[in-house]
Amino acid sequence: MAYESSSSECLSMMQTNTTHFDLELECPFKSQIKYTAMQQLVTLVITVGRLKSYRRKVTKPLSDTDLVRFLMDQEILEEKKVQEVTSSNPFESESIFSQNQSNILHSIRDLEQKCWVVRQFSDHSDLIAVTLQGPNLKREVKLNLSTYRLVNPSKMQPVILGIAGTKLYLSCAKPADTPVLQLEEVDDSSQLQIIDSNSDMVRFLFYKQESGSTTQFESALCESWFISTDFDERKEVTLCHMENQVQERNTRFLMFR
């Protein structure tokens, strides 16, 4: 419980001088004064008037205790309950993904030891999973992994995955009902340092989930959609819904630094 004065100005005035009550009150009324301010001003005028009358009845200077007792008797102080308000929205109090480590170089392979390789077309690029040996290993994709501070503690580590030596980053797009994994070129990587959870830049974020020696990457934009590879060779790296990941796709990867 806490007590609040309906007029803090009243208390301040009375505590400043408890023995002199020849007060001149000026009321600079303006059209902009709100109802609550007017109500407080009226309360102040009435209280001071009552206090003058009360002062004439006592023969000793008023103490702080006398003042509080007087205010309580006049019902100037109100008893109110203070209620803590909490939000059900995990992004309301903290809605920013802030980068804390950038460009940590990793190699990545699925559980069948297939590497990622960039496949280039005239109008776009994508990733395929291929088993590489000998000289062909130089085609293997190296990932620049950047980590971010947690916004939602119930989730895993937010990361961004960039292709080392390029301006390409993995992102999640939704051209239709089914999310799509794409490689997107970012000319200015500084715009990825701070990401608002309500902006479209969230498409670059993935939640990194580790289990033993394996790692999964869930899209931050599309919940329950994971980066995955096919069991067959030279198939595209895509997103897979959680319900289908065990039967149809590889969603667990081995990461090497």
C-alpha positions as CSV (number, residue, x, y, z in Angstrom):
1,M,0.0,0.0,0.0
2,A,1.2,3.5,-0.6
3,Y,-0.3,7.0,0.1
4,E,-0.3,9.6,-2.6
5,S,-1.2,13.3,-2.2
6,S,-3.8,14.7,-4.6
7,S,-1.7,17.9,-4.4
8,S,2.0,17.7,-4.0
9,E,2.2,21.5,-4.2
10,C,0.0,21.8,-1.1
11,L,2.4,19.7,1.0
12,S,5.4,21.6,-0.4
13,M,3.8,24.9,0.5
14,M,2.9,23.9,4.0
15,Q,6.2,22.3,4.8
16,T,8.1,25.4,3.7
17,N,6.5,27.6,6.3
18,T,4.3,26.1,9.0
19,T,3.9,29.3,11.0
20,H,2.9,31.9,8.5
21,F,-0.4,31.6,6.6
22,D,-0.9,35.1,5.1
23,L,-0.8,33.6,1.6
24,E,-1.6,35.4,-1.6
25,L,-2.8,32.9,-4.3
26,E,-2.6,33.8,-7.9
27,C,-4.5,31.5,-10.3
28,P,-3.1,31.9,-13.9
29,F,-6.1,30.3,-15.5
30,K,-5.5,29.4,-19.2
31,S,-7.7,27.6,-21.7
32,Q,-5.0,24.9,-21.9
33,I,-5.4,23.9,-18.2
34,K,-6.5,20.3,-18.1
35,Y,-9.4,19.1,-15.8
36,T,-7.0,17.2,-13.5
37,A,-4.8,20.3,-13.0
38,M,-7.9,22.4,-12.3
39,Q,-9.0,19.8,-9.8
40,Q,-5.7,19.9,-8.0
41,L,-5.7,23.7,-7.9
42,V,-9.2,23.8,-6.3
43,T,-8.1,21.2,-3.8
44,L,-5.1,23.3,-2.9
45,V,-7.2,26.5,-2.4
46,I,-9.8,24.6,-0.2
47,T,-7.0,22.9,1.8
48,V,-5.2,26.2,2.6
49,G,-8.4,27.8,3.6
50,R,-9.2,25.0,6.0
51,L,-5.6,25.0,7.3
52,K,-5.9,28.7,8.2
53,S,-9.0,28.0,10.2
54,Y,-7.4,25.0,11.9
55,R,-4.3,27.1,12.7
56,R,-6.4,29.6,14.6
57,K,-7.6,26.8,17.0
58,V,-4.1,25.7,18.1
59,T,-1.7,27.6,20.3
60,K,1.6,25.9,19.3
61,P,3.5,25.6,16.0
62,L,2.4,22.8,13.8
63,S,4.6,19.8,13.5
64,D,4.9,17.4,10.5
65,T,2.7,14.9,12.4
66,D,0.1,17.6,13.0
67,L,0.1,18.4,9.2
68,V,-0.3,14.8,8.2
69,R,-3.1,14.2,10.8
70,F,-4.9,17.3,9.4
71,L,-4.6,16.1,5.8
72,M,-5.9,12.7,6.8
73,D,-8.9,14.2,8.6
74,Q,-9.7,16.3,5.5
75,E,-9.4,13.2,3.3
76,I,-6.8,14.9,1.2
77,L,-4.6,11.8,1.1
78,E,-6.0,8.9,-0.9
79,E,-5.0,5.2,-0.4
80,K,-4.2,3.5,-3.7
81,K,-3.0,0.0,-4.7
82,V,0.1,-0.1,-6.8
83,Q,-0.2,-2.8,-9.4
84,E,2.8,-4.0,-11.5
85,V,1.8,-4.3,-15.2
86,T,3.5,-7.0,-17.2
87,S,3.3,-7.5,-20.9
88,S,2.6,-10.8,-22.7
89,N,4.5,-9.6,-25.7
90,P,8.2,-10.7,-25.5
91,F,9.3,-8.0,-27.8
92,E,7.5,-5.1,-26.1
93,S,10.2,-4.3,-23.5
94,E,13.1,-5.2,-25.7
95,S,12.7,-5.5,-29.4
96,I,16.2,-5.1,-30.8
97,F,18.6,-7.8,-31.9
98,S,22.1,-6.4,-31.3
99,Q,25.1,-8.0,-32.8
100,N,27.8,-9.0,-30.3
101,Q,30.2,-11.2,-32.4
102,S,30.6,-11.1,-36.1
103,N,32.2,-13.1,-38.9
104,I,33.2,-16.2,-37.0
105,L,34.4,-18.6,-39.8
106,H,32.9,-22.1,-39.9
107,S,32.7,-25.0,-42.2
108,I,29.3,-26.8,-42.4
109,R,28.3,-30.4,-43.4
110,D,25.2,-32.5,-43.0
111,L,25.3,-35.8,-41.2
112,E,26.1,-37.6,-44.5
113,Q,29.2,-35.3,-44.9
114,K,27.8,-33.3,-47.8
115,C,29.3,-29.8,-48.1
116,W,27.5,-26.7,-49.2
117,V,28.4,-25.2,-52.6
118,V,27.2,-22.0,-54.1
119,R,25.5,-22.4,-57.5
120,Q,25.3,-19.3,-59.6
121,F,22.7,-18.4,-62.2
122,S,22.3,-15.3,-64.3
123,D,19.7,-13.7,-62.0
124,H,20.3,-15.4,-58.6
125,S,22.4,-17.8,-56.6
126,D,21.5,-20.7,-54.4
127,L,23.1,-23.5,-52.3
128,I,23.4,-27.2,-53.0
129,A,24.7,-30.0,-50.9
130,V,27.5,-32.1,-52.5
131,T,30.0,-34.7,-51.3
132,L,33.4,-33.2,-52.1
133,Q,36.9,-34.8,-52.2
134,G,40.4,-33.8,-53.1
135,P,40.8,-30.6,-55.1
136,N,37.0,-30.1,-55.2
137,L,37.1,-29.3,-51.5
138,K,38.0,-25.7,-52.4
139,R,34.4,-25.3,-53.6
140,E,33.1,-25.9,-50.1
141,V,31.3,-22.9,-48.6
142,K,32.7,-21.3,-45.5
143,L,30.1,-19.5,-43.4
144,N,30.7,-16.2,-41.6
145,L,28.5,-16.7,-38.5
146,S,27.5,-13.6,-36.5
147,T,25.8,-13.9,-33.1
148,Y,23.2,-11.6,-31.5
149,R,22.0,-10.8,-28.0
150,L,18.9,-12.7,-27.0
151,V,15.5,-10.9,-27.3
152,N,13.4,-13.8,-26.3
153,P,15.1,-15.9,-23.6
154,S,12.9,-18.9,-24.5
155,K,14.6,-19.1,-27.9
156,M,18.1,-20.2,-28.8
157,Q,21.1,-18.2,-30.0
158,P,20.1,-15.7,-32.9
159,V,22.7,-15.8,-35.7
160,I,23.2,-14.5,-39.2
161,L,24.8,-16.7,-41.8
162,G,27.0,-15.1,-44.5
163,I,29.0,-16.7,-47.3
164,A,32.6,-16.0,-46.6
165,G,34.3,-13.9,-49.4
166,T,31.0,-12.6,-50.8
167,K,28.2,-10.2,-49.9
168,L,25.7,-13.1,-49.8
169,Y,23.6,-13.9,-46.7
170,L,21.1,-16.6,-46.1
171,S,17.6,-15.3,-45.6
172,C,14.0,-16.6,-45.4
173,A,11.5,-15.3,-47.9
174,K,7.7,-16.0,-48.1
175,P,6.6,-15.4,-51.7
176,A,3.6,-17.6,-51.1
177,D,2.5,-19.8,-48.2
178,T,5.7,-21.9,-48.1
179,P,8.9,-20.2,-46.8
180,V,11.9,-20.2,-49.1
181,L,15.6,-20.2,-48.3
182,Q,17.5,-17.7,-50.5
183,L,20.9,-16.1,-50.9
184,E,20.5,-12.4,-50.7
185,E,23.2,-9.8,-51.5
186,V,23.8,-7.1,-48.9
187,D,26.1,-4.3,-50.0
188,D,26.3,-2.6,-46.6
189,S,26.7,-5.2,-43.8
190,S,26.5,-2.5,-41.1
191,Q,22.7,-2.5,-41.5
192,L,22.8,-6.0,-40.1
193,Q,24.4,-4.9,-36.8
194,I,21.1,-3.9,-35.2
195,I,17.8,-5.5,-36.3
196,D,14.4,-4.5,-35.0
197,S,12.2,-7.6,-34.4
198,N,9.3,-5.9,-36.2
199,S,11.3,-5.1,-39.3
200,D,11.6,-7.2,-42.5
201,M,15.4,-7.5,-41.7
202,V,14.4,-10.4,-39.4
203,R,14.4,-12.5,-42.5
204,F,18.2,-12.8,-42.1
205,L,18.1,-14.2,-38.6
206,F,18.1,-17.9,-37.6
207,Y,18.0,-19.5,-34.2
208,K,21.0,-21.7,-33.7
209,Q,20.1,-24.8,-31.6
210,E,22.8,-27.2,-30.5
211,S,22.3,-30.8,-29.4
212,G,25.4,-32.7,-28.7
213,S,27.8,-32.3,-31.6
214,T,25.0,-31.3,-34.1
215,T,23.4,-27.9,-34.8
216,Q,20.1,-26.8,-36.3
217,F,19.0,-23.5,-37.7
218,E,15.4,-22.4,-37.3
219,S,14.1,-19.3,-39.2
220,A,13.4,-16.4,-36.8
221,L,10.8,-15.2,-39.4
222,C,9.0,-18.5,-39.9
223,E,8.7,-20.5,-36.8
224,S,9.3,-24.3,-37.0
225,W,11.0,-24.0,-40.4
226,F,14.6,-25.3,-40.4
227,I,17.5,-25.1,-42.9
228,S,17.8,-28.6,-44.4
229,T,19.5,-30.7,-47.1
230,D,18.2,-33.6,-49.2
231,F,19.4,-37.1,-48.7
232,D,20.4,-37.2,-52.4
233,E,23.4,-35.5,-53.9
234,R,23.4,-32.1,-55.6
235,K,20.0,-31.1,-54.3
236,E,19.2,-27.6,-53.2
237,V,19.6,-26.5,-49.6
238,T,16.1,-25.4,-48.5
239,L,13.8,-24.8,-45.6
240,C,11.9,-27.7,-44.1
241,H,8.9,-27.7,-41.7
242,M,9.5,-29.4,-38.4
243,E,6.9,-32.1,-39.0
244,N,8.8,-33.4,-42.1
245,Q,12.4,-33.0,-41.0
246,V,12.9,-36.6,-39.6
247,Q,11.4,-38.5,-42.6
248,E,12.3,-36.3,-45.6
249,R,15.2,-34.0,-44.9
250,N,18.5,-33.5,-43.0
251,T,18.2,-30.6,-40.5
252,R,21.2,-31.4,-38.3
253,F,24.6,-30.2,-39.3
254,L,28.2,-30.5,-38.1
255,M,30.0,-27.2,-37.6
256,F,33.8,-26.9,-37.8
257,R,36.0,-23.8,-37.0
